[in-house]
Amino acid sequence: MNTPYPPPPPPPAGRDRTTLWGVLGIVTGLLCCGILGIVFGWLSVRDAKRYAKSPVLGYLAIAFGVLNIVVSLILRSTGNYPYWNR
């Protein structure tokens, strides 16, 4: 009567986009839009937990997105923001 539960089934193959979300998050977080970097980083961390992979790319994407937002706010407040983004 006390038999252990069977192991959970493996996640479906071919649906893992952990690396895709992580790289997109890093690129968008560094170059253009910090909010998109945070969103893509969160998607990467979520998929990494789901597929038992390393969430490092997602955490980097989130960090770069936050860094982009903070630096943009500092530059805007000091008046040193580039003219094409005003």
ZAZA-91685 format. One record per atom (N, C-alpha, C, O): x negated, y, z negated; atom name. Coordinates in nm, 3 decimals. Atoms other than C-alpha are relative to their C-alpha. Layout:
<pts>
[pt [X, Y, Z], "CA"]
...
</pts>
This chain:
<pts>
[pt [-0.080, -0.120, 0.000], "N"]
[pt [0.000, 0.000, 0.000], "CA"]
[pt [-0.085, 0.127, 0.000], "C"]
[pt [-0.039, 0.230, 0.049], "O"]
[pt [0.085, -0.119, 0.009], "N"]
[pt [-0.290, 0.240, -0.062], "CA"]
[pt [-0.102, 0.002, 0.113], "C"]
[pt [-0.222, 0.013, 0.089], "O"]
[pt [0.093, -0.007, -0.114], "N"]
[pt [-0.438, 0.238, 0.285], "CA"]
[pt [-0.025, 0.147, 0.034], "C"]
[pt [0.066, 0.229, 0.026], "O"]
[pt [0.031, -0.140, -0.034], "N"]
[pt [-0.618, 0.557, 0.392], "CA"]
[pt [0.069, 0.039, 0.132], "C"]
[pt [0.102, -0.045, 0.216], "O"]
[pt [-0.060, -0.052, -0.122], "N"]
[pt [-0.469, 0.776, 0.659], "CA"]
[pt [-0.097, -0.016, 0.115], "C"]
[pt [-0.219, -0.011, 0.095], "O"]
[pt [0.092, 0.010, -0.115], "N"]
[pt [-0.607, 0.730, 1.009], "CA"]
[pt [-0.059, 0.138, 0.030], "C"]
[pt [0.001, 0.240, -0.004], "O"]
[pt [0.062, -0.130, -0.030], "N"]
[pt [-0.846, 1.001, 1.131], "CA"]
[pt [0.086, 0.078, 0.100], "C"]
[pt [0.157, 0.018, 0.181], "O"]
[pt [-0.080, -0.079, -0.095], "N"]
[pt [-0.686, 1.290, 1.321], "CA"]
[pt [-0.050, -0.020, 0.142], "C"]
[pt [-0.168, -0.049, 0.163], "O"]
[pt [0.044, 0.018, -0.139], "N"]
[pt [-0.694, 1.267, 1.699], "CA"]
[pt [-0.097, 0.111, 0.039], "C"]
[pt [-0.088, 0.222, -0.012], "O"]
[pt [0.094, -0.104, -0.042], "N"]
[pt [-0.976, 1.453, 1.871], "CA"]
[pt [0.073, 0.110, 0.077], "C"]
[pt [0.177, 0.083, 0.138], "O"]
[pt [-0.065, -0.108, -0.074], "N"]
[pt [-0.890, 1.793, 2.020], "CA"]
[pt [-0.006, -0.028, 0.150], "C"]
[pt [-0.097, -0.097, 0.197], "O"]
[pt [0.000, 0.026, -0.145], "N"]
[pt [-0.801, 1.790, 2.389], "CA"]
[pt [-0.123, 0.060, 0.067], "C"]
[pt [-0.165, 0.171, 0.035], "O"]
[pt [0.121, -0.045, -0.070], "N"]
[pt [-1.100, 1.821, 2.618], "CA"]
[pt [0.037, 0.100, 0.109], "C"]
[pt [0.146, 0.093, 0.166], "O"]
[pt [-0.019, -0.094, -0.108], "N"]
[pt [-1.135, 2.106, 2.865], "CA"]
[pt [0.073, 0.127, -0.039], "C"]
[pt [0.093, 0.213, 0.047], "O"]
[pt [-0.073, -0.119, 0.042], "N"]
[pt [-0.949, 2.368, 2.661], "CA"]
[pt [-0.083, 0.089, -0.091], "C"]
[pt [-0.035, 0.191, -0.139], "O"]
[pt [0.087, -0.074, 0.091], "N"]
[pt [-1.243, 2.493, 2.456], "CA"]
[pt [-0.055, 0.124, 0.071], "C"]
[pt [-0.129, 0.113, 0.169], "O"]
[pt [0.047, -0.125, -0.058], "N"]
[pt [-1.308, 2.860, 2.535], "CA"]
[pt [-0.080, 0.081, -0.102], "C"]
[pt [-0.085, 0.204, -0.094], "O"]
[pt [0.074, -0.068, 0.105], "N"]
[pt [-1.523, 2.941, 2.234], "CA"]
[pt [-0.111, 0.088, 0.056], "C"]
[pt [-0.123, 0.205, 0.019], "O"]
[pt [0.112, -0.074, -0.057], "N"]
[pt [-1.826, 3.048, 2.437], "CA"]
[pt [0.050, 0.115, 0.088], "C"]
[pt [-0.006, 0.224, 0.085], "O"]
[pt [-0.057, -0.104, -0.086], "N"]
[pt [-1.614, 3.242, 2.688], "CA"]
[pt [0.046, 0.119, -0.082], "C"]
[pt [0.011, 0.233, -0.050], "O"]
[pt [-0.050, -0.109, 0.083], "N"]
[pt [-1.441, 3.447, 2.418], "CA"]
[pt [-0.117, 0.071, -0.069], "C"]
[pt [-0.117, 0.194, -0.079], "O"]
[pt [0.114, -0.061, 0.069], "N"]
[pt [-1.771, 3.503, 2.235], "CA"]
[pt [-0.081, 0.091, 0.090], "C"]
[pt [-0.117, 0.202, 0.051], "O"]
[pt [0.079, -0.081, -0.094], "N"]
[pt [-1.960, 3.629, 2.540], "CA"]
[pt [0.080, 0.122, 0.044], "C"]
[pt [0.025, 0.232, 0.052], "O"]
[pt [-0.084, -0.115, -0.036], "N"]
[pt [-1.668, 3.848, 2.650], "CA"]
[pt [0.005, 0.101, -0.114], "C"]
[pt [0.000, 0.222, -0.090], "O"]
[pt [-0.004, -0.089, 0.115], "N"]
[pt [-1.650, 3.991, 2.299], "CA"]
[pt [-0.129, 0.077, -0.018], "C"]
[pt [-0.126, 0.196, -0.049], "O"]
[pt [0.129, -0.069, 0.014], "N"]
[pt [-2.021, 4.071, 2.286], "CA"]
[pt [-0.017, 0.105, 0.109], "C"]
[pt [-0.060, 0.217, 0.081], "O"]
[pt [0.017, -0.094, -0.111], "N"]
[pt [-2.021, 4.235, 2.629], "CA"]
[pt [0.092, 0.120, -0.016], "C"]
[pt [0.047, 0.234, -0.004], "O"]
[pt [-0.091, -0.113, 0.014], "N"]
[pt [-1.710, 4.444, 2.572], "CA"]
[pt [-0.028, 0.079, -0.127], "C"]
[pt [-0.011, 0.201, -0.129], "O"]
[pt [0.031, -0.070, 0.124], "N"]
[pt [-1.811, 4.526, 2.215], "CA"]
[pt [-0.121, 0.090, 0.013], "C"]
[pt [-0.126, 0.196, -0.048], "O"]
[pt [0.120, -0.081, -0.019], "N"]
[pt [-2.150, 4.656, 2.325], "CA"]
[pt [0.019, 0.110, 0.104], "C"]
[pt [-0.030, 0.222, 0.085], "O"]
[pt [-0.001, -0.093, -0.112], "N"]
[pt [-2.062, 4.829, 2.649], "CA"]
[pt [0.117, 0.097, 0.002], "C"]
[pt [0.097, 0.215, 0.030], "O"]
[pt [-0.110, -0.092, -0.026], "N"]
[pt [-1.714, 4.972, 2.649], "CA"]
[pt [0.098, 0.013, -0.117], "C"]
[pt [0.117, 0.124, -0.167], "O"]
[pt [-0.115, -0.012, 0.089], "N"]
[pt [-1.441, 4.892, 2.401], "CA"]
[pt [-0.020, -0.087, -0.125], "C"]
[pt [-0.018, -0.209, -0.117], "O"]
[pt [0.022, 0.072, 0.124], "N"]
[pt [-1.501, 4.798, 2.039], "CA"]
[pt [0.120, -0.084, -0.042], "C"]
[pt [0.103, -0.192, -0.099], "O"]
[pt [-0.120, 0.074, 0.040], "N"]
[pt [-1.141, 4.690, 1.983], "CA"]
[pt [0.011, -0.131, 0.077], "C"]
[pt [0.045, -0.234, 0.019], "O"]
[pt [-0.002, 0.125, -0.077], "N"]
[pt [-1.157, 4.437, 2.267], "CA"]
[pt [-0.108, -0.096, -0.049], "C"]
[pt [-0.086, -0.217, -0.051], "O"]
[pt [0.105, 0.086, 0.055], "N"]
[pt [-1.485, 4.307, 2.125], "CA"]
[pt [0.045, -0.070, -0.126], "C"]
[pt [0.014, -0.187, -0.147], "O"]
[pt [-0.051, 0.060, 0.123], "N"]
[pt [-1.315, 4.248, 1.791], "CA"]
[pt [0.104, -0.106, 0.031], "C"]
[pt [0.103, -0.214, -0.029], "O"]
[pt [-0.105, 0.096, -0.037], "N"]
[pt [-1.017, 4.074, 1.953], "CA"]
[pt [-0.061, -0.126, 0.060], "C"]
[pt [-0.025, -0.237, 0.021], "O"]
[pt [0.064, 0.117, -0.060], "N"]
[pt [-1.234, 3.848, 2.168], "CA"]
[pt [-0.083, -0.077, -0.102], "C"]
[pt [-0.089, -0.200, -0.097], "O"]
[pt [0.075, 0.067, 0.107], "N"]
[pt [-1.455, 3.774, 1.867], "CA"]
[pt [0.090, -0.082, -0.089], "C"]
[pt [0.056, -0.194, -0.127], "O"]
[pt [-0.095, 0.075, 0.082], "N"]
[pt [-1.154, 3.672, 1.663], "CA"]
[pt [0.048, -0.125, 0.074], "C"]
[pt [0.060, -0.232, 0.014], "O"]
[pt [-0.041, 0.117, -0.078], "N"]
[pt [-1.038, 3.443, 1.946], "CA"]
[pt [-0.111, -0.105, 0.003], "C"]
[pt [-0.083, -0.225, -0.002], "O"]
[pt [0.113, 0.094, -0.001], "N"]
[pt [-1.386, 3.288, 1.958], "CA"]
[pt [-0.013, -0.073, -0.134], "C"]
[pt [-0.035, -0.194, -0.136], "O"]
[pt [0.009, 0.063, 0.131], "N"]
[pt [-1.393, 3.225, 1.583], "CA"]
[pt [0.115, -0.099, -0.019], "C"]
[pt [0.096, -0.208, -0.072], "O"]
[pt [-0.116, 0.089, 0.011], "N"]
[pt [-1.043, 3.076, 1.598], "CA"]
[pt [-0.022, -0.130, 0.077], "C"]
[pt [0.004, -0.238, 0.025], "O"]
[pt [0.026, 0.120, -0.078], "N"]
[pt [-1.139, 2.836, 1.878], "CA"]
[pt [-0.115, -0.081, -0.057], "C"]
[pt [-0.113, -0.204, -0.050], "O"]
[pt [0.113, 0.072, 0.059], "N"]
[pt [-1.467, 2.749, 1.706], "CA"]
[pt [0.046, -0.085, -0.117], "C"]
[pt [0.003, -0.199, -0.133], "O"]
[pt [-0.053, 0.079, 0.111], "N"]
[pt [-1.280, 2.639, 1.395], "CA"]
[pt [0.087, -0.115, 0.051], "C"]
[pt [0.084, -0.225, -0.005], "O"]
[pt [-0.089, 0.102, -0.054], "N"]
[pt [-1.028, 2.447, 1.604], "CA"]
[pt [-0.077, -0.116, 0.061], "C"]
[pt [-0.036, -0.231, 0.048], "O"]
[pt [0.076, 0.104, -0.070], "N"]
[pt [-1.292, 2.257, 1.802], "CA"]
[pt [-0.129, -0.037, -0.071], "C"]
[pt [-0.216, -0.102, -0.012], "O"]
[pt [0.115, 0.035, 0.084], "N"]
[pt [-1.552, 2.225, 1.523], "CA"]
[pt [-0.132, 0.040, 0.066], "C"]
[pt [-0.224, -0.041, 0.075], "O"]
[pt [0.122, -0.054, -0.059], "N"]
[pt [-1.813, 2.442, 1.693], "CA"]
[pt [-0.051, 0.115, -0.087], "C"]
[pt [0.014, 0.153, -0.184], "O"]
[pt [0.058, -0.110, 0.076], "N"]
[pt [-2.037, 2.720, 1.566], "CA"]
[pt [0.070, 0.132, 0.035], "C"]
[pt [0.086, 0.164, 0.152], "O"]
[pt [-0.070, -0.127, -0.026], "N"]
[pt [-1.856, 3.056, 1.525], "CA"]
[pt [-0.094, 0.121, 0.010], "C"]
[pt [-0.048, 0.234, -0.004], "O"]
[pt [0.097, -0.109, 0.002], "N"]
[pt [-2.175, 3.264, 1.557], "CA"]
[pt [0.030, 0.105, 0.107], "C"]
[pt [0.021, 0.225, 0.080], "O"]
[pt [-0.029, -0.096, -0.106], "N"]
[pt [-2.082, 3.422, 1.892], "CA"]
[pt [0.120, 0.088, -0.036], "C"]
[pt [0.120, 0.207, -0.008], "O"]
[pt [-0.116, -0.078, 0.041], "N"]
[pt [-1.747, 3.529, 1.752], "CA"]
[pt [-0.034, 0.103, -0.105], "C"]
[pt [0.013, 0.217, -0.099], "O"]
[pt [0.041, -0.094, 0.104], "N"]
[pt [-1.903, 3.687, 1.446], "CA"]
[pt [-0.086, 0.113, 0.058], "C"]
[pt [-0.074, 0.228, 0.016], "O"]
[pt [0.080, -0.103, -0.065], "N"]
[pt [-2.155, 3.870, 1.665], "CA"]
[pt [0.089, 0.096, 0.078], "C"]
[pt [0.068, 0.218, 0.075], "O"]
[pt [-0.092, -0.085, -0.076], "N"]
[pt [-1.875, 3.998, 1.888], "CA"]
[pt [0.076, 0.095, -0.092], "C"]
[pt [0.093, 0.212, -0.060], "O"]
[pt [-0.071, -0.085, 0.096], "N"]
[pt [-1.683, 4.127, 1.586], "CA"]
[pt [-0.095, 0.107, -0.054], "C"]
[pt [-0.056, 0.224, -0.066], "O"]
[pt [0.096, -0.096, 0.054], "N"]
[pt [-1.996, 4.292, 1.446], "CA"]
[pt [-0.032, 0.109, 0.103], "C"]
[pt [-0.039, 0.226, 0.068], "O"]
[pt [0.030, -0.099, -0.103], "N"]
[pt [-2.079, 4.462, 1.778], "CA"]
[pt [0.120, 0.089, 0.028], "C"]
[pt [0.103, 0.208, 0.056], "O"]
[pt [-0.118, -0.082, -0.019], "N"]
[pt [-1.720, 4.578, 1.818], "CA"]
[pt [0.015, 0.103, -0.110], "C"]
[pt [0.046, 0.219, -0.083], "O"]
[pt [-0.007, -0.094, 0.113], "N"]
[pt [-1.720, 4.734, 1.471], "CA"]
[pt [-0.111, 0.104, 0.012], "C"]
[pt [-0.088, 0.223, -0.011], "O"]
[pt [0.112, -0.092, -0.018], "N"]
[pt [-2.063, 4.886, 1.537], "CA"]
[pt [0.030, 0.104, 0.109], "C"]
[pt [0.000, 0.222, 0.092], "O"]
[pt [-0.038, -0.092, -0.107], "N"]
[pt [-1.936, 5.038, 1.863], "CA"]
[pt [0.098, 0.105, -0.051], "C"]
[pt [0.083, 0.223, -0.020], "O"]
[pt [-0.099, -0.094, 0.052], "N"]
[pt [-1.639, 5.196, 1.685], "CA"]
[pt [-0.064, 0.098, -0.097], "C"]
[pt [-0.036, 0.218, -0.090], "O"]
[pt [0.063, -0.087, 0.100], "N"]
[pt [-1.850, 5.333, 1.398], "CA"]
[pt [-0.093, 0.101, 0.067], "C"]
[pt [-0.090, 0.220, 0.034], "O"]
[pt [0.092, -0.092, -0.069], "N"]
[pt [-2.117, 5.480, 1.627], "CA"]
[pt [0.079, 0.102, 0.082], "C"]
[pt [0.042, 0.219, 0.086], "O"]
[pt [-0.082, -0.094, -0.077], "N"]
[pt [-1.848, 5.633, 1.851], "CA"]
[pt [0.061, 0.106, -0.090], "C"]
[pt [0.064, 0.224, -0.054], "O"]
[pt [-0.057, -0.097, 0.093], "N"]
[pt [-1.681, 5.796, 1.551], "CA"]
[pt [-0.106, 0.098, -0.051], "C"]
[pt [-0.078, 0.218, -0.064], "O"]
[pt [0.107, -0.088, 0.046], "N"]
[pt [-2.014, 5.933, 1.426], "CA"]
[pt [-0.039, 0.099, 0.109], "C"]
[pt [-0.055, 0.218, 0.082], "O"]
[pt [0.038, -0.089, -0.109], "N"]
[pt [-2.105, 6.072, 1.767], "CA"]
[pt [0.109, 0.103, 0.029], "C"]
[pt [0.078, 0.219, 0.058], "O"]
[pt [-0.109, -0.096, -0.023], "N"]
[pt [-1.762, 6.230, 1.812], "CA"]
[pt [0.004, 0.106, -0.110], "C"]
[pt [0.029, 0.224, -0.083], "O"]
[pt [-0.008, -0.097, 0.110], "N"]
[pt [-1.775, 6.392, 1.468], "CA"]
[pt [-0.116, 0.099, 0.003], "C"]
[pt [-0.101, 0.212, -0.044], "O"]
[pt [0.114, -0.092, -0.007], "N"]
[pt [-2.120, 6.544, 1.530], "CA"]
[pt [-0.003, 0.079, 0.130], "C"]
[pt [-0.085, 0.170, 0.145], "O"]
[pt [-0.004, -0.072, -0.127], "N"]
[pt [-2.032, 6.663, 1.881], "CA"]
[pt [-0.102, -0.047, 0.101], "C"]
[pt [-0.124, 0.021, 0.201], "O"]
[pt [0.103, 0.052, -0.091], "N"]
[pt [-2.299, 6.451, 2.051], "CA"]
[pt [0.053, -0.106, 0.095], "C"]
[pt [-0.025, -0.180, 0.155], "O"]
[pt [-0.059, 0.101, -0.089], "N"]
[pt [-2.056, 6.235, 2.248], "CA"]
[pt [-0.022, 0.041, 0.145], "C"]
[pt [-0.013, 0.160, 0.175], "O"]
[pt [0.024, -0.036, -0.140], "N"]
[pt [-2.131, 6.219, 2.624], "CA"]
[pt [0.120, 0.071, 0.063], "C"]
[pt [0.234, 0.045, 0.026], "O"]
[pt [-0.105, -0.084, -0.057], "N"]
[pt [-1.934, 6.462, 2.836], "CA"]
[pt [0.105, -0.079, 0.076], "C"]
[pt [0.221, -0.036, 0.083], "O"]
[pt [-0.097, 0.074, -0.081], "N"]
[pt [-1.769, 6.193, 3.052], "CA"]
[pt [0.103, -0.074, -0.086], "C"]
[pt [0.200, -0.125, -0.031], "O"]
[pt [-0.095, 0.067, 0.087], "N"]
[pt [-1.588, 6.045, 2.749], "CA"]
[pt [0.085, 0.098, -0.080], "C"]
[pt [0.151, 0.056, -0.175], "O"]
[pt [-0.079, -0.097, 0.075], "N"]
[pt [-1.424, 6.365, 2.627], "CA"]
[pt [0.139, 0.012, 0.052], "C"]
[pt [0.218, 0.090, -0.001], "O"]
</pts>
